[in-house]
Amino acid sequence: MGVLDIMEQLGITWTATDEANLAKSLGIAFERDEHMDIKHPEILYKPYQIKGKPLSLFFRDHYLSDLIGFHYQSVPAKKAAQDFVQRIKRIRITSNSTPVVPIILDGENAWEYYPESGREFLSEFFRLVTDDEQLETITFSQASKMERGIISNLQTGSWINGNFDIWIGHEEDRKAWKWIERAKEAVLKREKELTQEKKEKIREYLSIAQGSDWFWWFGAENFTPDLDIFDDLFRKNVQKLFELSGNDVPYELTVPIAHRVADDTGNIVLPARKISPPIDGKSSGYFEWLYAGYIDTRAFGGAMNISNPIMKRVYFGFSDTELFLKIEVENSPAHYFENDYQLEIRLQKVELDKTTLINRFVFPDKGNNSGVPSYRFAAENHIEIALSLKELQVREGDSFKIRFHWKYKGELFLEVPRHDYLLLYVPTQRNYAAFWMV
């Protein structure tokens, strides 16, 4: 009802939804006969209004809309059009009123499954309607001027099942909404400090983040092979709300919301022995990284990785006290670091029932790493880094997660792995004993 008030304030004169919403508003259930025709057509096929309000309400026949959306695509076009017209003509109202039959469905979804994008079906349908003296096409604005039924209250819900389960009924939906709530709270705390320009930008990103399509794909109701892309884009929009308001982005926002996101394992080889290479960024000798494990980052999926092929391979290994990383890139590190690129490495600790952020490191430093554990870093032929295991709070046998974030002029544009953090562990002596080399 609150939405209807907003519509009226904006000058909107009519709106439409599903028969389920009308049934719930009237406290009835629509029954259908053996042909799937509504048994009491005089209730459904007319415009309505809320008592005392001018806004017109239309309620679609769900079955008629679904015939176009899902069934007629597999039926010869002329036969489908004839069947549809016959169904409309069977609608009879005993009173003197003229039935109004709203045909409403998502306009873009159906036609990609029809031959010739539905042109033959639509052409034949409108030819039949035009030639039939009993039928007339009118606009919803014209129909709003006809006799209207009265309801006292519109039941809250969408035109899918008359409720909001698709958008709020799953744990993933609620988690995503909770992030929007947290971001809005963070913005409000800094609102007095924000310029008008930033407020407008925040309003724009908030509107994007609240778009219904994100929540359409979260949860178990709908599937898309591009779920990881939707998940990633949603979180990036929410991250912008934190950034624009001057708040730190919670590290949890880097973790996918959807459980069905594809799992990136890539080509991973575990370390064969402990190593202790010099951290100089140079290719000084064959044996320095001989026993290290490696991750072939080019094996990770994702269009963004393909279009931005910066990283080639990451070598990793351990001494008794340090984690070592050697990162091979397509060009020299100087090519990137001297042109406003930054590499941010994020690590998470994995415990029994939770994952917590250990720390994140930004290279080159430029003052980003004040207050983080000590490290050694060098970049010449490639990037080499050494991190203290003690300060990272991990030891032999512990699992941890790692992810590489590339930024350009402060803006994130590439994540490796693409979908989630990569799970690694610090090998034990037993793990090393499983390897042997000649």
HUBEL-V226077 format. One record per pair of residues at least 4 apart in sequence whose C-alpha atoms are under 6 Angstrom apart, sorted by the first residue. I is the first residue (numbers start at 0). J is the second residue. D is the distance in whole Angstrom. If there is no record, write none. Layout:
i=(I;I)
j=(J;J)
d=(D;D)
This chain:
i=(6;7;12;13;13;13;14;15;15;15;16;16;17;17;17;18;18;18;19;20;20;22;22;22;24;24;30;30;31;31;31;31;32;40;41;44;44;44;45;45;46;46;46;47;47;47;47;47;48;48;48;49;49;49;50;50;55;59;64;64;64;65;66;66;67;68;71;72;74;76;76;80;80;110;110;111;113;118;125;128;156;156;156;157;157;157;163;164;165;166;166;166;167;167;169;171;171;172;172;186;186;201;201;204;208;216;227;238;239;241;241;242;265;265;266;266;267;267;268;268;269;270;270;270;270;271;271;271;272;272;273;273;274;274;275;276;278;279;280;280;280;280;280;280;280;281;281;291;291;292;292;292;293;293;293;294;294;295;296;296;297;304;309;309;310;311;311;312;313;313;314;314;315;315;316;316;317;317;317;320;321;321;321;322;322;323;323;324;324;325;325;326;327;331;333;335;336;339;339;340;340;341;341;341;342;342;342;342;343;343;343;343;344;344;344;344;345;345;345;346;346;346;346;347;347;347;347;347;348;348;348;348;349;349;349;372;374;374;375;375;376;376;377;377;378;388;393;395;395;395;396;396;396;397;397;398;398;399;399;399;400;400;400;400;401;401;402;402;403;403;404;404;405;405;406;406;406;426)
j=(11;11;54;54;55;56;56;56;57;58;58;158;58;59;158;58;59;60;161;154;161;26;27;28;153;154;37;38;35;36;37;38;36;44;92;98;99;100;98;99;56;57;147;55;56;147;148;149;55;56;149;149;150;151;149;151;143;101;102;103;104;69;70;71;71;109;79;113;79;119;120;120;124;116;117;116;117;122;129;134;161;162;163;161;162;163;167;168;215;172;214;215;172;173;218;217;218;214;217;190;244;205;240;236;236;221;260;248;243;246;248;246;298;299;294;295;293;294;292;293;292;290;291;292;316;290;431;434;290;431;317;318;317;318;318;287;383;377;377;378;379;380;381;382;383;379;380;315;316;314;315;316;313;314;315;312;313;312;311;312;311;308;328;329;328;327;328;327;325;326;324;325;323;324;322;323;321;322;323;388;386;387;388;385;386;384;385;383;384;382;383;382;381;380;337;340;340;407;408;406;407;362;405;406;361;362;404;405;360;361;403;404;359;360;402;403;359;401;402;357;358;400;401;355;356;357;399;400;354;355;357;399;354;398;399;390;385;386;384;385;383;384;382;383;382;393;397;425;426;427;425;426;427;424;425;423;424;422;423;424;420;421;422;423;420;421;415;420;414;415;413;414;411;413;410;411;412;430)
d=(5;5;5;5;4;6;5;5;4;6;5;5;5;5;5;5;6;6;5;6;5;6;5;6;5;5;6;6;5;5;5;5;6;6;6;5;5;5;6;5;6;5;5;6;5;5;4;6;5;6;5;6;5;5;6;5;6;5;6;6;6;6;5;6;5;5;6;5;6;6;4;6;5;5;5;5;5;6;6;6;5;4;6;5;5;6;6;4;6;6;5;6;5;6;5;6;5;6;6;6;5;6;6;6;6;6;5;6;6;5;6;6;5;5;6;5;6;5;5;5;4;6;5;4;6;5;6;6;5;6;5;5;6;5;6;5;6;5;5;4;5;6;5;5;5;6;5;6;5;6;5;6;5;4;6;6;5;5;6;5;6;6;5;5;4;6;5;5;6;5;6;5;5;5;6;5;6;5;6;5;5;5;5;6;5;6;5;6;5;6;4;5;5;6;5;5;5;6;5;6;5;6;6;5;6;5;6;5;5;4;6;5;5;5;6;5;4;6;5;6;6;5;5;5;4;5;6;5;6;5;6;5;5;6;5;6;6;5;6;5;6;5;6;5;4;6;6;5;6;5;5;6;6;6;6;6;4;6;6;6;6;5;4;6;5;5;6;5;6;5;6;5;6;5;5;4;6;5)
